[in-house]
């Protein structure tokens, strides 16, 4: 249940495993009068909720994981959350579904690689590739045609690419060379010293 003055009931039968952390996000969009609830990066609830447009400052304290103002009969129990809460974050705006997916991917284990292609499921979520298809993987090629050398890769809709360069690979030596939503970047001509390049993928 997501509560912001009035309760929003999330009717979903997704199982939450014991002894494991899950990524849960509740979004209230007052401008669109909607609420959304996400579990491990995937939306499990979307609804039109009248209270969403009336989120306001309260005169009581903020509590996470409990509601001391709600009195329950002894036979029911307490409102205390029976588990641990970690890495709590609060935004002052409604997050988009792409942003929620990126937050989950960034916090997910980088050791899980179900298709064995060398890129973790979390990284593939950001890159927009299929985490269960070993042929779907983000990789950058160096190409030489009639013009300058080019970095090329398969572009994915909804992603932008930041190309960075460094002359030494040392920490703090990377600088932004360019940004694009296409799958190609032309390397500067006339460079005498060696340069290293890398491409960062971001969700737009």
N, C-alpha and C positions, 0 to 999 in steps of 0.2 A: 504494500500500500504506500503510495506517495501522498504526503500530506502537506498542504500549504494553505492553512486556514480551514479548508474543507478537504475531506479525503477523496482520493482518486483510487478506485479499486482496479488493480491490474489483474485481469483474468488470464492467467497463463499457467500451464502445468510444467514449465521447464524445471528440471531437477537441479537443485543447488547442492553440489557434492560436499560431504563433510571433510573437514581438515584440509580444505583447499581455499585459496583466495579466489574470488570472482570479481569481475569489473562491472559495477552497476552505475548507471547514469540516469538521473531523472531530469527532464527538461520541461520547463513551463514557459510557453511562448505567449505572453500577454497580448502581443500585437495581432496574433492569429487566433487567439483564444483556443489554443490546443495544448495538450500535454503528451509527452513521449517518455517511454521507459526503455532503456537498453540494458541487455545482459551480455557481457563479453563481446561488446562491439556490435551486437545485432539488436534491432528494434523488436521488442516483443509486445509493445502496447502503443497505440496511437488513438487519441480520442478528442472529441470536442467537449471541453469541460468548462462550464460557466465560471467556476471560481478562478480559472487561469487568468482572467482579465482583471482580477481584483487583488492581486498580490500586493500587500502593503506592509509598511513598517509596523512592527508590533511593540507592545509595552512590556513584554515578558522576555526572559532570557532565551538564548538559543541553546538547544540541546540536540546532540547527535547520538542516536542509538537508544533513546528513551523518551518518554513523554510523561513528566511528573504531573502534568495537569489533567491527565486522563485517569480517572479512578475506575478500576476494574474489581469485580468481586473476587474474593480470595480463591474461589474454585477455578477461576480462569487463569490466574497467574499474574505476571507483571508485564509492563511494556518494554522492559529492558531487552536489548538485542542480545541474543545468545550466541555471541561470536566476537571476533576481533575486527576492528576497523582500522584501516591503514591508508595513508596517502590521500586524505580527504582534500577536495578542492571545490571551491565555489566560484562561479562566474557571475558577472553582472549583466549577462546577455544570454539569449537562447543559442545553444550550440547547434550546428548543422550535423546531419547524420554522418557526413564525411569526416568532420572533426572528431566525433565520438569514436569512429572506427580507427582514426589515427592515434587517438589517446590510448585506446586498447592495444593497438599494435606496438606502440612505443613501450608500454608497460608489460607486454606479454614476454614470456621466456624466449630468449633468442637461441635456445638450444633445440627447440622443436623444429624438425625438418621432415615432414611426413613423406615428401616425394624424393628425398635424398638427392636434391640437385645442388646442394651446397649453399643454398640461401634459406634462412629460417622462415617459418610461416609468418612471423611478425613482420619481417622485412618484405616478404612478398605481398602482404596486405597493403603496405605503403606503396610498393612499386606498381600494384595493380595486376600482378601476375597470379597464376593459379597455384596455390600451395600444394595441390595434390596431383599436379601434372609436371613431370620432370622436364618436359620439353618447353614449358612455359617458364622462362626465367629472364631476369633483367641482366643484360651484359652489354658492354660498350666495345665497339670495334674501332680500330684505327684504319682509315681509308686514305688512299692517295690517288687522285685522278689527274686531270690536266691542270687543276688549280692547286690551292694549298691543301695541306693535310686536314682531314676532318675526323671528328669523333661522331660516331653514328650508333643509334640504338632504336629499338622498337618503341614508338611513343604510345602512350595510353591516354585516352580521354579522361579529363578530370585531374591530370597530373601536370606539374610544372617541373622543370629541370634546371638546377643551378650548377654551372660548371665552375670548378675551382682549380687553381693552379698553384704550384709551389716549386721553388728551385732547389729544395733540400730535403723535403719530407719531414723536417723537424716540426715539433709542436709550435703552433702559433705562426707558422710560415705560410699557411694557406690563405689565399685571397680570392675573391670572386672575380672570375674572368668574364662571365656572362650568364644570362638567364633566358630560357626559351621554353615554349610549350611544344616545340617541334622535336623531331628525333635526330637532329644533326647540329653540330657546332663546328665552325671553321677555326682551326688553330691559327694564331697570328703568324704572319710571314716575317722572315728576316730575323728570327731569333737565333743568336749564335750559341748561347749557353743552353744546357739541357733544362727541360721543364717537365714537371710531373703534373698530370691532370686527373681529376676525379669528378664524378657526376653525382649530385645529391638529388634524390627524388622527393618531391613534396606534394601533398594533396592540396589542390586549389581550394 
